[in-house]
């Protein structure tokens, strides 16, 4: 959809990610040739996300979902001005990193690229040296991958190389460092 591509191009993947979800059409012969025209990810949902986020039984349905997985708003059909207003209301100012919920004492973290195809990097800034534990979870709460170690005060990073067993979809991540935690969502695509 060219209008969705225009929004993706304008906001960029640091602050916004467009994702097209397909339910019924054949991915190989119908969706993939169409999807190659655009840079945002497309994936087929077996119904799990549709059932979680279902606004109605009509399609197309458009959602704006924050990085914690909460629905900001949704609508059946397309109204670009309305969708842009929902997106812009949740964007951090350009050049200013969003401070995730739960980062009250200074722990901040980001994950990217989002969406991720094969490798994601979790970057975090710890206010003091501490032990950390980072978990990546499927939406049903199953632990997919866990990292643990010692973080230095200041900037740290952890790299996650997605293996073949990790399917396309939305995943949650949670970082605990010292007594603080931050969390977010990652979209995994092909």
C-alpha positions in Angstrom: 0.0 0.0 0.0 1.8 3.2 -1.2 0.3 5.4 1.6 1.6 3.1 4.3 5.0 3.1 2.6 5.0 6.9 2.6 4.3 6.9 6.4 7.1 4.4 6.9 9.5 6.5 4.8 8.7 9.6 6.7 8.9 8.3 10.3 11.6 5.7 9.8 12.3 2.5 11.8 13.9 4.3 14.7 10.6 5.7 15.8 7.9 3.8 13.9 7.5 0.5 12.2 4.8 -0.3 9.7 3.8 -4.0 9.5 1.2 -5.6 7.2 -0.5 -8.7 8.5 -2.1 -11.2 6.1 -4.7 -13.8 7.3 -6.1 -15.7 4.4 -4.2 -15.0 1.2 -1.5 -17.3 -0.1 1.8 -15.8 1.0 4.0 -17.3 -1.8 2.0 -16.5 -4.9 -0.1 -13.4 -3.9 1.4 -11.5 -0.9 5.2 -11.9 -1.5 5.2 -10.4 -5.0 3.1 -7.5 -3.7 5.3 -7.1 -0.6 8.5 -6.8 -2.6 7.3 -3.3 -3.7 7.5 -2.0 -0.2 10.1 -1.9 2.6 7.9 -2.6 5.6 7.5 -6.2 6.6 4.6 -8.5 5.7 3.8 -11.7 7.5 1.0 -14.2 7.7 -0.8 -14.6 11.0 -2.5 -17.9 11.8 -5.1 -16.0 13.8 -3.2 -15.4 17.1 -2.6 -11.7 16.6 -5.9 -11.2 14.9 -7.7 -12.6 17.9 -5.6 -10.5 20.3 -6.0 -7.2 18.5 -9.4 -7.8 16.6 -11.3 -4.5 16.3 -14.0 -6.0 14.2 -14.5 -8.8 11.7 -13.8 -6.4 8.8 -10.7 -5.8 6.8 -8.6 -3.9 6.3 -8.3 -2.9 9.9 -5.5 -0.4 10.9 -3.9 -0.3 14.3 -1.4 1.9 16.0 0.3 -0.1 18.6 3.0 1.2 20.9 6.3 -0.5 21.6 4.9 -2.1 24.7 2.2 -3.8 22.6 -0.7 -1.6 23.7 -3.3 -0.6 21.1 -3.2 3.2 20.9 -6.2 3.2 18.6 -7.7 1.3 15.7 -10.2 1.7 12.8 -11.7 -0.2 10.0 -10.6 1.3 6.6 -8.1 4.0 6.0 -7.9 7.6 7.0 -4.3 8.8 6.7 -4.8 12.0 8.7 -6.3 10.1 11.7 -3.7 7.4 11.6 -0.9 10.0 11.4 -2.3 11.8 14.5 -2.3 8.6 16.5 1.3 7.9 15.5 2.6 11.4 16.2 0.9 11.5 19.6 3.1 8.6 20.7 6.4 9.5 19.0 9.3 10.8 21.1 10.8 14.0 19.8 13.4 13.5 17.1 16.8 12.8 18.4 15.6 12.1 22.0 15.5 8.5 23.0 12.2 7.3 24.5 12.5 6.4 28.1 10.6 3.2 28.6 8.1 2.6 31.4 9.9 1.3 34.5 13.1 3.2 33.9 12.7 5.5 36.9 16.3 5.4 38.2 18.1 5.8 34.9 18.2 2.4 33.2 17.2 2.9 29.5 17.2 0.4 26.7 16.4 0.1 23.0 16.3 -2.8 20.6 16.8 -2.7 16.9 16.5 -2.9 14.1 12.8 -3.2 14.5 11.6 -5.2 12.7 14.4 -7.7 12.9 15.2 -10.2 10.3 18.2 -12.1 11.5 20.1 -10.1 14.2 18.9 -7.6 16.9 21.1 -5.5 19.1 19.9 -4.5 22.6 21.6 -1.4 23.7 21.2 -0.2 27.3 22.6 2.4 29.6 23.1 1.3 33.2 23.4 4.0 35.9 25.9 1.8 37.8 27.7 -1.5 37.3 25.4 -4.4 38.0 24.4 -7.9 36.9 21.8 -8.0 34.0 19.4 -10.5 32.7 17.7 -10.1 29.3 14.9 -12.3 28.1 13.1 -12.5 24.8 9.6 -14.0 25.0 6.9 -15.1 22.7 3.5 -13.4 23.3 2.3 -16.4 25.2 5.1 -15.8 27.7 7.4 -18.6 26.6 11.1 -17.7 27.0 12.8 -17.8 23.6 16.3 -16.7 24.5 18.0 -15.4 27.6 21.2 -13.5 28.2 22.9 -12.7 31.5 26.1 -11.1 32.5 27.8 -8.1 34.1 27.0 -4.6 32.9 29.3 -1.7 33.3 28.1 1.8 34.3 27.1 3.5 31.1 26.6 2.0 27.6 26.3 -1.7 27.1 25.0 -3.9 24.3 23.9 -7.5 23.7 23.5 -9.1 20.2 20.8 -11.7 19.5 21.3 -13.8 16.4 17.9 -15.2 15.5 18.0 -18.9 14.8 15.7 -20.8 12.4 13.4 -22.0 15.2 12.2 -18.4 16.0 9.1 -17.8 13.8 7.9 -14.5 12.4 5.7 -12.6 14.8 5.8 -10.1 17.7 8.1 -10.8 20.7 8.5 -9.1 24.0 11.8 -8.4 25.7 12.6 -7.6 29.3 15.9 -6.4 30.7 16.6 -6.5 34.4 19.7 -4.7 35.5 20.3 -4.3 39.2 17.0 -3.5 40.8 15.5 -1.9 37.6 13.7 -3.3 34.6 12.7 -2.1 31.2 10.8 -3.9 28.4 9.6 -3.5 24.9 8.5 -5.4 21.7 10.2 -6.6 18.6 8.7 -7.6 15.3 10.5 -10.6 13.8 10.0 -11.0 10.0 11.6 -12.9 7.1 
